[in-house]
Amino acid sequence: MGLIYLDACLLIYAFEDDALPGQRVRAAMARHAADRFAISPLVKFECLVGPMRSGNLLLQRHYQEGLRQFRLLAMPDEVYTLGAELRARFGLKPADALHLATAQFHRCDALWTNDTRLAKAAHGLAKDMLHASP
């Protein structure tokens, strides 16, 4: 199995939530080699907004260090064109369309998320990790 693209929502749970959602994400990630996980600059952007908004420098540093462990996928012009097509066809929010487009462009084997709306547009690529059986 190849790359698994991680949606920002799951990483926020994994990094910040000690309750069931965070535990489920961390357990799922632990079942795979670390080099299989990928993110995009958009994931980094979304993860850093909260700590920056609250001024929590410790959490910001935690994210910046933790996100370095994942493979960073580029978002060239083709990703934005594909994202626009996905947004137009499926009514996805801009960020969701770009996450899916990045995963498709880089031929990831899966896009882990907790967003059930991506499933229809992803044609089996997106997997809702919080509502799937462990």
C-alpha positions as CSV (number, residue, x, y, z in Angstrom):
1,M,0.0,0.0,0.0
2,G,1.2,3.5,-0.9
3,L,0.7,6.9,0.6
4,I,-2.1,7.8,3.0
5,Y,-3.0,11.5,2.8
6,L,-4.0,12.9,6.3
7,D,-6.7,15.5,6.5
8,A,-6.0,18.4,8.9
9,C,-9.1,17.5,11.1
10,L,-7.6,14.1,12.0
11,L,-4.2,15.6,12.8
12,I,-5.9,18.1,15.1
13,Y,-7.5,15.3,17.0
14,A,-4.3,13.3,17.1
15,F,-2.2,16.2,18.3
16,E,-4.7,17.8,20.7
17,D,-7.5,15.4,21.8
18,D,-6.9,12.8,24.5
19,A,-10.6,11.6,24.2
20,L,-11.9,8.9,22.0
21,P,-11.4,10.7,18.6
22,G,-7.7,11.4,19.3
23,Q,-7.2,7.9,20.6
24,R,-8.8,6.4,17.5
25,V,-6.6,8.5,15.1
26,R,-3.4,7.7,16.9
27,A,-4.2,4.0,17.1
28,A,-5.0,3.9,13.3
29,M,-1.7,5.7,12.6
30,A,0.3,3.4,14.8
31,R,-0.8,0.4,12.6
32,H,1.2,1.8,9.7
33,A,4.7,2.8,9.0
34,A,5.3,6.6,9.5
35,D,6.7,7.0,6.0
36,R,3.3,6.1,4.5
37,F,1.7,9.3,5.7
38,A,1.5,12.5,3.7
39,I,0.2,16.0,4.2
40,S,0.1,19.2,2.1
41,P,0.9,22.8,2.8
42,L,-2.8,23.3,3.2
43,V,-2.9,20.8,6.1
44,K,0.0,22.7,7.8
45,F,-1.9,25.9,7.3
46,E,-5.1,24.5,8.8
47,C,-3.4,22.9,11.8
48,L,-1.5,26.1,12.7
49,V,-4.4,28.5,12.6
50,G,-5.8,27.5,16.1
51,P,-2.6,27.8,18.0
52,M,-1.7,31.0,16.3
53,R,-5.2,32.5,16.9
54,S,-4.9,31.6,20.6
55,G,-1.3,32.6,20.9
56,N,-0.4,29.2,22.2
57,L,3.3,29.1,21.1
58,L,3.9,25.7,22.8
59,L,1.1,24.0,20.8
60,Q,2.3,25.8,17.6
61,R,5.8,24.5,18.1
62,H,4.3,21.0,18.8
63,Y,2.5,21.1,15.5
64,Q,5.5,22.5,13.6
65,E,7.8,19.7,14.9
66,G,5.2,17.0,14.6
67,L,4.2,17.8,11.1
68,R,7.8,17.4,9.9
69,Q,7.4,13.6,10.3
70,F,5.1,13.4,7.4
71,R,5.9,13.5,3.7
72,L,5.0,17.0,2.3
73,L,3.1,16.8,-1.1
74,A,3.4,19.7,-3.4
75,M,0.3,21.5,-4.7
76,P,1.1,22.6,-8.2
77,D,-1.4,24.4,-10.5
78,E,-2.9,21.1,-11.6
79,V,-4.1,20.4,-8.0
80,Y,-6.0,23.7,-8.1
81,T,-7.5,22.9,-11.4
82,L,-8.6,19.5,-10.2
83,G,-9.8,21.1,-7.0
84,A,-12.0,23.5,-8.9
85,E,-13.5,20.7,-10.9
86,L,-14.2,18.7,-7.7
87,R,-15.8,21.8,-6.1
88,A,-17.9,22.5,-9.2
89,R,-19.1,18.8,-9.6
90,F,-19.6,17.9,-6.0
91,G,-20.2,21.2,-4.1
92,L,-17.2,20.6,-1.8
93,K,-15.8,23.4,0.3
94,P,-12.6,24.9,-1.2
95,A,-10.3,23.3,1.4
96,D,-12.0,19.9,1.1
97,A,-11.7,20.0,-2.7
98,L,-8.0,20.8,-2.5
99,H,-7.3,18.1,0.0
100,L,-9.0,15.5,-2.3
101,A,-7.3,17.0,-5.4
102,T,-3.9,16.7,-3.7
103,A,-4.5,13.1,-2.7
104,Q,-5.7,12.2,-6.2
105,F,-2.9,14.1,-8.0
106,H,-0.3,12.3,-6.0
107,R,-2.0,9.0,-6.5
108,C,-2.4,8.3,-2.8
109,D,-4.0,5.0,-1.8
110,A,-6.3,6.7,0.8
111,L,-7.4,10.0,2.2
112,W,-8.0,9.7,5.9
113,T,-10.6,12.2,7.1
114,N,-13.7,12.5,9.4
115,D,-15.6,14.3,6.6
116,T,-18.3,12.0,5.3
117,R,-19.1,14.5,2.5
118,L,-15.8,13.6,0.8
119,A,-16.8,10.0,0.3
120,K,-19.1,10.6,-2.7
121,A,-16.6,12.8,-4.5
122,A,-13.6,10.6,-3.7
123,H,-14.9,7.4,-5.3
124,G,-13.6,5.2,-2.5
125,L,-10.4,7.1,-1.8
126,A,-11.7,8.9,1.3
127,K,-12.1,7.0,4.5
128,D,-13.9,8.4,7.6
129,M,-11.5,7.3,10.3
130,L,-13.7,8.3,13.2
131,H,-16.8,6.4,12.2
132,A,-15.2,3.4,10.6
133,S,-14.8,0.2,12.6
134,P,-11.4,-0.1,14.3
